[in-house]
């Protein structure tokens, strides 16, 4: 694998990922697994390109029961895939709508050993097939195996991060913290959300981020009512509260946390809501240890919010997994009950509606260790920052 494509990973990293997938295949009685999405293709091959933004061409990787993954990809990606640890690369001149790789994929799957007559694919929860549904139906008719949903198994495989993956997340969290730390130096009433977020993005890029694909902003008089929209051209005024939630990327791994500020002043009610979500992250952190569950984290955080007068939580969960995607399984909910294991990278994201039309959300990033949890993001200030 070419050094400039390794991005800090040794070939052994991909060998171990493949071996773990093959163990799952033995347990699920599968002859092979088929992967079609960018995170899964990259996870098993190291193939990292921005070209996935083009929806024109499908990409396929087959992990057999034994041996290395097989790439069936458009010819345009051959040289890039050749720089990874993959050596069996099958190509075709895509786009070719009449047969965009389907016959080639069917041939690979039919040629794998047929011990169980079953092929795994990510068909279920929090997954999708990045290929036309008609093409997948055609593929099923051409392959002499049954297709089985492996989405949960692959989510669980990717939940446990290697030390190299954890260090990727630690670095992008450092970059994100550096961007947030500079914001009070330039953000002022009279600037728009968009202007503030533009400088914030520039600072993270200067600090080492490869891209900042997720930067939202919400603001309003003494509070905000949305954490998924913006930034907009709304101009910040005195007495406004601003939240910025960001997912920056370094070497293909995300950070995901937010910060809140008040401009000029904030009401005691809003300051109290900030203290509540801050304390909630403390309790969530204390609950995050091997043997506990995501529901234990949720209950620890929600009890603080409830005790501080939360009218509700319109987010639906209080944090989630994090890694090659901005949000990954599992979710911190009242019913998720996923067991926490060392190597899981998580977000703690308590949020509460504390007055009609006003929410307060706080988010940090952690990793589960053998002894408990470790902060990956540098914790926010315990009191709401007031920008004069």
C-alpha positions in Angstrom: 0.0 0.0 0.0 1.5 3.3 -1.1 2.8 5.4 1.9 1.0 8.5 0.7 -2.3 6.6 0.7 -1.9 4.9 4.1 -3.1 7.9 6.1 -1.5 6.5 9.2 -2.8 2.9 8.8 -0.6 -0.1 8.4 -1.7 -2.9 6.2 -2.3 -5.0 9.3 -5.2 -2.6 10.1 -7.1 -3.8 7.0 -6.1 -7.4 7.5 -7.6 -7.3 11.0 -10.8 -5.7 9.8 -11.2 -8.3 7.1 -10.5 -11.1 9.5 -13.1 -9.8 11.9 -15.6 -9.6 9.0 -14.8 -13.2 8.1 -15.4 -14.3 11.6 -18.8 -12.7 11.4 -19.4 -14.6 8.2 -18.6 -17.9 9.8 -21.0 -17.1 12.6 -23.8 -16.0 10.2 -23.1 -18.8 7.7 -22.2 -16.6 4.8 -20.1 -17.3 1.8 -19.3 -13.6 1.1 -20.2 -10.1 1.9 -21.0 -7.4 -0.6 -20.3 -3.7 0.1 -21.4 -0.7 -2.0 -21.1 2.4 0.2 -18.1 4.8 0.6 -17.5 4.1 4.4 -17.7 0.4 4.0 -15.6 0.3 0.9 -13.0 2.5 2.5 -13.1 0.5 5.8 -12.0 -2.7 4.1 -9.7 -1.3 1.3 -8.3 2.1 2.4 -9.7 3.5 -0.9 -10.2 7.2 -0.1 -11.5 9.6 -2.8 -13.8 12.6 -3.1 -15.1 11.0 -6.3 -18.0 9.4 -4.3 -19.7 12.8 -4.6 -20.5 11.8 -8.2 -23.7 9.6 -8.2 -23.1 8.3 -11.8 -21.0 5.2 -11.1 -21.5 2.3 -8.6 -18.6 0.7 -6.7 -18.4 -2.8 -5.3 -16.2 -4.7 -2.9 -16.7 -8.4 -2.1 -15.2 -9.8 1.1 -14.9 -13.6 0.6 -14.9 -16.2 3.3 -11.2 -16.5 3.0 -8.5 -14.2 1.5 -8.4 -10.5 0.7 -11.3 -8.4 -0.5 -12.0 -8.1 -4.2 -12.7 -4.7 -5.8 -15.2 -4.5 -8.7 -15.0 -0.8 -9.7 -15.2 1.6 -12.6 -12.0 1.8 -14.7 -11.5 5.4 -13.6 -10.7 4.3 -10.1 -8.3 1.5 -11.0 -5.0 3.4 -10.3 -6.3 4.7 -7.0 -7.4 1.2 -5.8 -4.1 -0.2 -7.0 -2.4 2.0 -4.4 -4.3 0.3 -1.6 -3.6 -3.2 -0.2 -6.1 -4.7 -2.6 -4.6 -6.7 -5.5 -7.6 -8.3 -7.1 -9.2 -5.4 -9.0 -11.8 -6.0 -11.7 -12.9 -3.0 -13.7 -15.3 -1.9 -16.5 -15.8 1.3 -18.5 -18.5 2.9 -16.3 -21.0 4.5 -16.9 -22.6 1.6 -18.8 -26.3 1.8 -17.9 -27.1 -1.5 -19.7 -24.8 -3.4 -17.4 -23.0 -1.2 -14.9 -20.8 -3.9 -13.3 -23.7 -6.2 -12.4 -22.5 -9.1 -14.5 -19.0 -8.8 -13.1 -20.2 -8.7 -9.5 -22.5 -11.7 -10.1 -19.5 -13.6 -11.5 -17.4 -12.9 -8.5 -20.1 -13.9 -6.0 -21.0 -17.1 -8.0 -17.3 -18.1 -8.1 -16.9 -17.9 -4.3 -17.1 -21.2 -2.5 -20.8 -22.1 -1.9 -20.7 -23.6 1.6 -23.8 -21.9 2.9 -25.5 -20.5 -0.2 -25.8 -17.1 1.5 -24.3 -13.6 0.7 -24.4 -10.7 3.2 -25.3 -7.1 2.3 -26.2 -4.0 4.3 -29.9 -4.0 3.7 -31.3 -2.9 7.1 -31.1 -0.3 9.8 -29.0 2.9 9.2 -27.7 1.5 5.9 -28.5 1.8 2.2 -27.4 0.3 -1.1 -25.5 2.8 -3.3 -26.8 1.3 -6.5 -30.1 1.4 -8.4 -32.7 -0.8 -6.8 -33.4 -2.3 -10.3 -29.8 -3.3 -10.6 -29.8 -4.9 -7.2 -33.0 -6.9 -8.2 -31.2 -7.9 -11.3 -28.1 -9.0 -9.3 -30.2 -11.2 -7.0 -31.6 -12.9 -10.1 -28.1 -13.6 -11.4 -26.5 -14.9 -8.2 -27.2 -18.4 -7.0 -27.2 -17.4 -3.4 -29.7 -15.9 -1.0 -29.0 -12.3 0.1 -29.0 -11.8 3.9 -29.0 -8.5 5.9 -25.7 -7.9 7.7 -26.2 -4.2 8.6 -26.3 -4.7 12.4 -23.2 -7.0 12.3 -21.2 -4.5 10.3 -22.3 -1.6 12.5 -21.1 -3.6 15.5 -17.8 -4.5 13.7 -17.1 -0.8 13.0 -18.1 0.4 16.5 -14.9 -1.0 18.0 -12.2 1.4 16.9 -8.5 0.5 16.7 -6.0 2.7 18.5 -5.1 4.2 15.1 -8.7 5.1 14.5 -9.0 6.6 18.0 -6.0 8.8 17.3 -7.6 10.0 14.1 -10.6 11.1 16.1 -8.5 12.7 18.8 -6.6 14.8 16.3 -9.8 16.1 14.5 -11.3 16.9 17.9 -8.1 18.9 18.7 -8.6 20.8 15.4 -12.2 21.5 16.1 -11.4 22.7 19.7 -8.8 25.1 18.2 -11.5 26.5 15.9 -14.0 27.0 18.7 -11.4 28.6 20.9 -10.8 31.4 18.4 -14.4 32.2 17.8 -14.8 34.7 20.7 -11.9 36.7 19.3 -13.9 37.7 16.2 -17.6 36.9 16.6 -19.6 40.0 17.4 -23.1 41.3 17.4 -23.8 42.7 13.9 -22.2 39.7 12.1 -24.4 37.1 10.5 -24.4 33.4 11.3 -22.9 32.7 7.9 -20.0 35.2 8.4 -19.1 33.7 11.8 -19.3 30.1 10.4 -17.2 31.1 7.4 -14.3 32.3 9.7 -14.8 29.2 11.9 -14.4 26.9 8.9 -11.3 28.8 7.7 -9.7 28.4 11.2 -10.3 24.7 11.3 -8.9 24.3 7.8 -5.8 26.3 8.8 -5.4 24.1 11.8 -5.3 20.9 9.7 -8.9 19.8 8.9 -9.2 18.3 5.4 -12.8 19.5 5.1 -15.7 20.8 7.3 -18.8 19.3 5.6 -21.1 19.8 8.6 -21.4 23.3 10.2 -24.8 24.3 11.4 -25.8 27.4 13.3 -28.9 28.4 15.3 -29.5 31.7 17.0 -32.3 33.8 18.5 -33.2 36.1 21.3 -32.1 34.4 24.6 -32.3 31.0 22.9 -32.7 29.0 19.7 -35.3 26.6 18.4 -33.4 24.5 15.9 -30.0 22.7 15.8 -30.0 21.3 12.3 -30.5 24.4 10.1 -28.3 27.2 9.0 -26.0 29.0 9.0 -28.2 31.7 7.5 -27.9 35.4 6.9 -29.6 36.2 10.2 -27.6 39.0 11.9 -26.7 38.4 15.5 -28.1 41.0 17.9 -27.4 41.8 21.6 -29.0 39.2 23.9 -28.9 36.5 21.2 -27.7 32.9 22.0 -25.7 31.2 19.2 -25.0 27.5 18.9 -22.6 26.0 16.3 -22.5 22.3 15.9 -19.8 21.0 13.6 -18.4 17.8 12.1 -14.9 18.4 10.8 -12.9 15.7 9.0 -9.2 14.7 9.1 -8.0 11.6 7.2 -11.6 10.4 6.8 -12.6 10.6 10.5 -15.1 13.0 12.0 -15.4 15.1 15.1 -18.9 16.0 16.2 -19.5 18.5 19.0 -21.0 21.9 19.6 -20.5 25.1 21.6 -22.9 27.9 22.8 -22.4 31.6 23.3 -24.4 34.6 24.4 -23.9 38.0 23.0 -23.9 40.8 25.5 -26.1 39.1 28.1 -28.3 36.1 28.8 -31.2 35.5 31.2 -30.7 33.5 34.3 -33.1 30.9 32.9 -30.8 30.4 29.9 -27.7 30.3 32.0 -29.3 27.7 34.2 -30.2 25.6 31.1 -26.6 25.7 30.0 -25.4 24.5 33.5 -27.9 21.7 33.3 -26.7 20.3 30.0 -23.1 20.7 31.1 -23.8 18.7 34.3 -25.7 16.2 32.1 -22.5 15.5 30.1 -20.6 15.0 33.4 -23.1 12.3 34.5 -23.1 10.7 31.1 -19.3 10.5 31.1 -19.4 8.9 34.6 -21.9 6.3 33.3 -19.9 5.5 30.2 -17.9 2.4 31.1 -17.5 -1.2 29.9 -20.4 -3.3 31.0 -22.8 -0.4 31.1 -25.1 0.4 28.2 -26.2 3.3 26.0 -29.4 3.3 28.0 -27.4 3.8 31.2 -25.8 6.8 29.6 -29.2 8.1 28.5 -30.7 7.7 32.0 -27.8 9.3 33.7 -28.1 12.4 31.4 -31.8 12.6 31.2 -32.2 12.5 35.0 -30.2 15.7 35.2 -32.2 17.4 32.5 -35.5 16.3 34.1 -34.4 17.5 37.5 -33.7 20.9 35.9 -37.1 21.4 34.4 -36.7 20.0 30.9 -40.0 20.3 29.0 -38.8 17.7 26.5 -36.1 16.7 24.1 -36.9 17.0 20.4 -33.7 15.5 19.2 -34.8 11.9 20.0 -31.5 10.8 21.6 -28.7 12.0 23.8 -25.7 11.1 21.7 -24.5 8.4 19.3 -21.5 6.6 17.8 -18.9 8.5 15.8 -16.1 7.6 13.4 -15.9 7.5 9.6 -19.4 8.9 9.5 -20.7 11.9 11.4 -23.2 9.7 13.2 -22.9 6.0 13.6 -24.7 3.4 15.7 -25.5 3.1 18.5 -27.8 5.8 19.9 -28.1 6.9 23.5 -31.8 6.3 24.0 -34.1 5.0 26.7 -34.4 1.7 24.8 -31.2 1.1 22.8 -29.4 -0.9 25.5 -26.2 -1.5 23.4 -23.4 -2.8 25.7 -20.5 -0.4 25.9 -17.1 -1.9 25.0 -13.5 -0.5 25.0 -12.8 1.2 21.7 -16.3 2.6 21.1 -16.1 6.3 20.2 -19.3 8.1 21.3 -20.8 11.5 21.6 -22.6 12.8 24.7 -25.3 15.1 23.5 -27.8 16.1 26.1 -30.5 18.6 24.9 -33.5 20.1 26.5 -36.4 22.4 25.7 -36.3 24.7 28.7 -38.9 27.2 27.6 -41.4 27.3 24.7 -39.4 27.7 21.5 -36.1 27.6 23.3 -33.6 24.7 23.4 -30.2 24.2 24.9 -27.9 21.4 23.5 -24.4 20.5 24.5 -22.2 17.9 22.9 -18.8 16.3 23.6 -16.8 13.4 22.2 -15.5 10.5 24.3 -13.9 7.0 23.9 -14.8 4.0 26.0 -11.6 2.6 27.6 -10.9 -0.5 29.8 -11.4 1.7 32.9 -14.2 4.0 31.9 -14.3 6.8 29.4 -11.8 9.4 28.1 -12.6 12.9 26.7 -11.6 13.3 23.1 -12.9 16.8 22.8 -11.7 19.4 25.3 -14.6 20.1 27.5 -16.5 23.4 27.1 -16.5 26.0 29.8 -18.9 25.1 32.7 -20.6 28.5 32.4 -22.1 30.0 29.3 -19.6 32.3 27.6 -20.8 35.9 27.2 -19.2 37.7 24.2 -19.2 41.4 24.8 
